[in-house]
């Protein structure tokens, strides 16, 4: 019983830490309001195109944007899906660079 409670508490703390820390999250003073709005627009545009595309699972791939640099993360079912996600991201107006950290599930 004690072990299960301890494991549950540790898991809860780890999950809370992961949810509050963002890899490309914008913090105060990092960019202007205009740049933040541009980044939000880029992220929204990419996610919308993921939803429209039958080759990409929009729920499995996360998109974060900072100063025009897009970071893709999550899981793809195939190399084709990973490549399609990157291609879609690069095609959105305002994207300066794409970091594709999507892992292909075996």
N, C-alpha and C positions, 0 to 999 in steps of 0.2 A: 504494500500500500504506500509506504513512504517513498519507494523508488518511483512509482507511477506519478505521485504528486510532484516530486522533484523534477521529473522529466517533463511533465505538463507545464510547470512554471518556467523551466528553461526554454521550452519551445515557444511559449507565449512571449517571453522577453525577446527571443531572437526574431520572431515574426514582427513584433512591434518595432524593433530596430530596423528591419528591412523595409517596412512600410514608411518609416519616417525619413529614411536616407534615400536620396535620388542620385543616380549616377550623373545625370546631366541636368539636374534640377537647377532652377534659377533661384538664386538667393539675392537678397537685397543688395543693391549696389553693383551687381554683376553686369547689368545691361539696362538700356533705356526702356521706357514703356513701349515706345514704337517697335523696338527690336523684339521685345517680349510678345507683342501682338503679332508681329511677322512670324515668329517662331511658332506660335499657337496656330496661326493660319496654315503654315507648312505642315505641321503635325496633323491637323484636321483634314487637309487635302490628301495627304498620303493615306490616312485611315479610310477615308471615303473611297478612294480608288481601290484599296484592299478589299473593301466590302463588295464593290462592283465586279471584282476580278474573281472568276471561278477557280483559278489556280492557286490563290493565296487565302489561307485561313486567317482572317482579320482578328479573330479572338486569340490566336496562338502567337502572334508577333506584336511586340510592343514597339512604339515609336516615340522617341524623345528628340527634341530639337533645341539646340543652343547656338545662337549666332549663325544660323543657317546650316550648321552641321547636324546631320541627322544620324541618330544611333538606333539601329534595329537590333532587337534582342528577342529571345524566345525560342520557339522550336518550329521546325519545318518538317513535313513528312518526306520531302525529297530535296535533292539539290536543285531540281527545276523550280520548286516553290521558293527556295532561298534566293535563287537568281532572279526570279520574277519580282519578288518583294524589293530587291535592290534596284532593279530596273524601274519599277514604278516610283520608288522614292526619288531616284535621279531625275525623273521626268517632270517632277513638280516644280513650278516656278519658285525661285528664291533659294533653292537648295544649292549650297556651295560644295558640300562634301557629304559622303555617306560612309558610315562605319557599320559594316554588316557583321554583327556578332551573333547572328541566328545559328543555332545548332541544328544539324540534321539528325533526326531520330533514326536509330538503326532499325 
